[in-house]
Amino acid sequence: MDQRATDSAGVLSPYHRFSREEWAALRADTPLTLTREDLSRLKSLNDPISLDEVVAIYLPLSRLLALYVAATQGLYKATQRFLGAEGGKTPYIIGVAGSVSAGKSTLSRVMQALLSRWPNTPKVDLVTTDGFLHPNAVLVSEGLMTKKGFPESYDGTALLRFLSDVKAGRRHVSAPVYSHLTYDVLPGESIVVDRPDILIVEGLNVLLPNRAAKDGRGLPFVSDFFDFSIYLHAEETDLELWFVERFMRLRQTSFRDPQSYFRKYADLSNEDAEATARTIWREINLRNLRENLLPTRARANLVLTKGPNHSIEEVELRKL
């Protein structure tokens, strides 16, 4: 483990850095509770995660988070005793950020499965911020369809209200649901979060801070409600390649569904489809990455860096 105060460029660093092998050694005796069948069900398209990856990266992470959750639960109980308040439950909230195609969904689902197998956190829920995107009709009327996924394309007020209610321990808190098939929020559909032990919140912009208020008042932002945050990082060239590969594979599957928003791309020639995918990546996703997502990397408690083969090669854990 690299515990130097500065990185290779001589810049002060708030992180401990671990190679893959160093991080894997921190698994200790954490048992592997997932099977190959579980993993096949949990992983996303074009994200070839293996059991070796779970053992090396995800088991140490689940062990760390189980320790953090237990410590936070103890602190909460101590505070309740001090205040003379009645017992309750405050969910531990984990934020997962990173670019399109980085593998956030797979990471989130695998961590949900692993954490739900720890005795002190049997109830682990997962919500994606896609549901808090403005409906397409609103985005079209405001000229934001080409900026879908950018901060301004979300209903930030609704997202903050949702997280505030969950963190307050309220029962039956609803979140909207998004369809990647229709590329839109589903009217009347919702997912209900009912006082889980852990809530994982996955989304592009979840670590983005608000602008400072000129009147000095505190403006809450999404990560204010997080107890722990993860940023999944990869090089731009790898992210573009993975995005294009996924786009090409989807042409043979979900794009062919008559209800698919992307049905128009299904019958393109391979050459035209690849050109289209690269245009979408460079004009929307890459721009969003550079302007909004990558600058938030330094705000995460944990940074996982992927190599070209999708495997995590480096782990950075924020110093306490």
C-alpha positions in Angstrom: 0.0 0.0 0.0 1.3 3.4 -1.0 0.8 5.7 2.1 2.9 8.6 0.8 1.3 12.0 1.3 2.0 12.9 -2.4 1.4 11.2 -5.6 3.9 10.5 -8.4 3.6 14.1 -9.6 4.3 15.5 -6.2 0.8 16.6 -5.6 -0.7 16.2 -2.1 -3.1 13.2 -2.1 -5.9 12.5 0.4 -5.9 8.8 -0.7 -4.2 5.6 0.3 -3.4 3.8 -3.0 -3.5 0.0 -3.4 -2.5 -2.2 -6.2 -4.9 -5.0 -7.1 -2.9 -7.5 -5.2 -2.6 -5.3 -2.1 -6.3 -4.7 -2.0 -7.2 -8.3 -2.6 -5.1 -9.3 0.5 -7.6 -7.2 2.6 -10.3 -9.7 2.0 -9.1 -11.6 5.1 -11.6 -14.4 5.8 -14.6 -12.8 4.1 -16.5 -15.7 2.5 -17.5 -15.8 -1.2 -21.3 -15.9 -1.1 -22.0 -15.5 -4.8 -22.0 -18.3 -7.4 -21.2 -18.1 -11.1 -25.0 -18.2 -11.8 -25.6 -15.3 -9.4 -22.9 -13.3 -11.2 -24.3 -14.0 -14.6 -27.6 -12.7 -13.5 -26.2 -9.5 -11.9 -23.7 -8.3 -14.5 -24.7 -5.9 -17.3 -24.3 -6.4 -21.0 -20.7 -6.1 -22.2 -19.3 -6.0 -18.6 -17.4 -9.4 -18.3 -17.0 -9.5 -14.5 -15.6 -12.8 -13.2 -15.6 -14.5 -9.8 -11.9 -13.7 -9.6 -12.8 -10.0 -9.8 -15.4 -10.5 -7.0 -12.8 -12.2 -4.8 -10.0 -9.6 -5.4 -12.1 -6.4 -5.4 -15.6 -6.8 -4.2 -15.1 -9.0 -1.1 -12.6 -6.6 0.5 -14.9 -3.7 -0.3 -17.9 -5.5 1.2 -15.8 -6.2 4.3 -14.8 -2.6 4.6 -18.4 -1.4 4.1 -19.7 -3.9 6.7 -17.2 -2.4 9.2 -18.2 1.1 8.3 -21.9 0.4 8.6 -21.5 -1.3 12.0 -19.5 1.7 13.2 -22.1 4.1 11.9 -24.9 2.2 13.5 -23.1 2.3 16.8 -22.6 6.1 16.5 -26.2 6.6 15.7 -27.3 4.6 18.8 -24.9 6.6 20.9 -26.4 9.9 19.6 -29.9 8.6 20.2 -29.0 7.9 23.8 -27.5 11.3 24.3 -30.5 13.0 22.9 -32.9 10.8 24.8 -34.6 10.0 21.6 -36.6 6.9 20.8 -34.9 4.2 18.8 -35.2 4.2 15.0 -33.3 3.3 12.0 -31.3 5.5 9.7 -30.3 3.8 6.4 -26.6 3.9 5.4 -26.5 5.4 2.0 -23.8 4.6 -0.6 -23.3 6.6 -3.8 -21.9 5.1 -6.9 -20.7 7.5 -9.7 -18.9 7.2 -13.0 -19.2 7.5 -16.7 -21.6 5.8 -19.1 -20.2 2.4 -19.9 -17.9 2.3 -16.8 -19.8 -0.6 -15.2 -21.7 1.2 -12.4 -24.8 -1.0 -12.7 -22.8 -4.2 -12.3 -20.8 -2.8 -9.4 -24.0 -1.7 -7.7 -25.9 -5.0 -8.1 -22.9 -7.1 -7.0 -22.4 -5.0 -3.9 -26.1 -5.1 -3.2 -25.9 -8.9 -3.3 -22.8 -9.2 -1.2 -23.9 -6.7 1.5 -27.3 -8.2 1.9 -25.5 -11.4 3.0 -23.9 -9.7 6.0 -25.8 -10.3 9.3 -26.1 -6.6 10.3 -27.4 -5.5 6.9 -29.9 -8.0 5.6 -32.0 -5.4 3.7 -30.1 -3.6 0.9 -32.0 -1.6 -1.7 -30.7 -0.1 -5.0 -32.0 3.0 -6.8 -30.7 4.6 -9.9 -31.0 8.3 -10.5 -32.2 7.6 -14.1 -35.7 7.7 -12.7 -35.2 11.3 -11.7 -34.5 12.4 -15.2 -37.1 14.8 -16.6 -39.5 13.0 -18.9 -38.6 13.2 -22.6 -41.5 15.6 -23.3 -40.0 18.1 -20.8 -36.4 17.6 -22.2 -37.7 18.3 -25.7 -39.6 21.4 -24.7 -36.5 22.8 -23.0 -34.1 21.8 -25.7 -32.2 19.3 -23.5 -32.5 16.0 -25.3 -29.0 16.2 -26.5 -27.9 16.9 -22.9 -29.7 13.9 -21.4 -27.6 12.8 -18.4 -26.2 16.3 -17.8 -27.0 17.8 -14.4 -29.7 20.1 -15.9 -31.6 17.1 -17.3 -32.6 15.8 -13.8 -35.3 16.8 -11.4 -32.8 17.6 -8.6 -35.5 18.8 -6.2 -37.3 15.5 -6.4 -34.1 13.5 -5.9 -33.1 15.6 -2.9 -36.5 15.1 -1.4 -36.3 11.4 -1.9 -32.9 11.1 -0.2 -34.0 13.4 2.6 -37.0 11.2 3.4 -35.0 8.0 3.2 -32.3 9.4 5.5 -34.9 10.6 7.9 -36.1 7.0 8.3 -39.5 7.5 6.7 -41.5 4.5 5.6 -42.5 3.7 2.0 -40.6 6.3 0.1 -41.2 6.2 -3.6 -38.8 6.8 -6.5 -39.7 7.0 -10.2 -38.7 4.3 -12.6 -36.8 4.7 -15.9 -37.0 2.4 -18.9 -33.9 2.0 -21.0 -36.1 0.4 -23.7 -38.3 3.4 -24.2 -35.6 5.8 -23.1 -38.0 7.6 -20.8 -39.4 7.7 -17.3 -42.4 5.3 -16.9 -45.6 7.3 -16.0 -47.2 6.0 -12.9 -44.4 3.5 -12.1 -42.4 3.7 -8.9 -40.0 1.7 -6.7 -40.7 1.8 -2.9 -37.9 2.1 -0.4 -38.9 1.1 3.1 -36.3 1.8 5.7 -33.5 -0.4 4.4 -30.3 -1.1 6.3 -28.3 0.2 3.2 -29.4 2.1 0.2 -27.2 2.2 -2.9 -27.7 5.2 -5.1 -26.2 4.8 -8.6 -26.0 7.6 -11.1 -23.8 9.7 -13.3 -23.9 13.0 -11.4 -24.4 11.9 -7.8 -21.1 13.5 -6.6 -21.7 16.8 -8.3 -21.8 19.7 -5.8 -24.2 22.6 -6.1 -23.0 26.2 -6.6 -22.4 28.1 -3.4 -25.3 30.3 -2.3 -24.5 34.0 -2.4 -26.5 34.6 0.8 -24.4 32.1 2.8 -27.1 29.6 3.3 -26.3 26.0 3.0 -27.7 24.4 -0.2 -28.0 20.6 0.2 -26.7 18.4 -2.7 -27.1 14.7 -3.3 -23.8 13.6 -1.8 -24.7 15.3 1.5 -26.9 12.3 2.2 -24.2 9.7 1.4 -22.2 7.9 4.1 -19.8 6.5 1.6 -19.2 7.2 -2.1 -17.5 5.3 -4.9 -16.3 6.6 -8.3 -15.7 4.0 -11.0 -12.9 5.3 -13.3 -11.5 4.2 -16.7 -9.6 5.9 -19.5 -11.6 7.7 -22.1 -10.4 5.5 -24.9 -11.6 2.4 -23.0 -14.9 3.9 -22.2 -15.5 4.8 -25.8 -14.6 1.3 -27.0 -17.0 -0.3 -24.4 -19.8 2.1 -25.4 -19.4 1.3 -29.0 -19.2 -2.5 -28.4 -22.4 -2.3 -26.3 -24.2 -0.3 -28.9 -23.3 -2.8 -31.6 -24.5 -5.7 -29.5 -27.8 -3.9 -28.6 -28.5 -3.6 -32.3 -29.0 -7.4 -32.4 -31.2 -7.5 -29.2 -33.2 -4.7 -27.5 -32.9 -2.2 -30.4 -35.0 -4.6 -32.5 -37.9 -4.4 -30.1 -40.7 -2.3 -31.7 -41.1 -0.3 -28.5 -37.4 0.6 -28.4 -36.5 4.3 -28.7 -33.4 3.2 -30.6 -35.3 1.0 -33.1 -34.1 3.3 -35.9 -30.5 2.1 -35.3 -31.2 -1.6 -35.6 -31.0 -1.8 -39.4 -28.0 0.4 -40.0 -25.0 -1.1 -41.7 -22.2 -2.0 -39.3 -20.1 0.9 -40.6 -22.9 3.4 -40.1 -23.9 2.0 -36.7 -20.3 2.3 -35.4 -20.1 5.9 -36.7 -23.4 6.7 -35.0 -22.2 5.2 -31.7 -19.0 7.2 -31.8 -20.9 10.4 -32.6 -23.2 9.9 -29.7 -20.3 9.1 -27.4 -18.2 12.1 -28.4 -21.0 14.7 -28.6 -22.9 13.7 -25.4 -21.2 11.2 -23.1 -17.6 12.3 -23.5 -18.6 15.9 -23.1 -20.6 15.1 -20.0 -17.7 13.1 -18.6 -15.2 15.9 -19.1 -17.4 18.8 -17.9 -19.3 17.2 -15.1 -18.3 13.7 -14.0 -14.5 13.5 -14.0 -14.2 16.6 -11.8 -16.2 14.8 -9.1 -13.8 11.9 -8.9 -11.8 13.6 -6.1 -14.9 13.9 -4.0 -15.3 10.1 -3.7 -14.4 8.1 -0.6 -13.2 5.3 -2.9 -11.9 5.4 -6.5 -11.8 2.1 -8.5 -9.8 2.3 -11.7 -10.4 -0.2 -14.5 -8.0 -1.3 -17.1 -8.7 -2.1 -20.7 -10.0 -5.6 -19.9 -12.6 -4.3 -17.4 -10.7 -5.5 -14.4 -10.0 -3.1 -11.4 -6.2 -2.4 -11.4 -6.0 0.2 -8.7 -7.9 1.2 -5.6 -7.8 4.5 -3.8 -9.3 4.8 -0.4 -9.7 8.3 1.2 -7.8 8.7 4.4 -9.8 9.3 7.5 
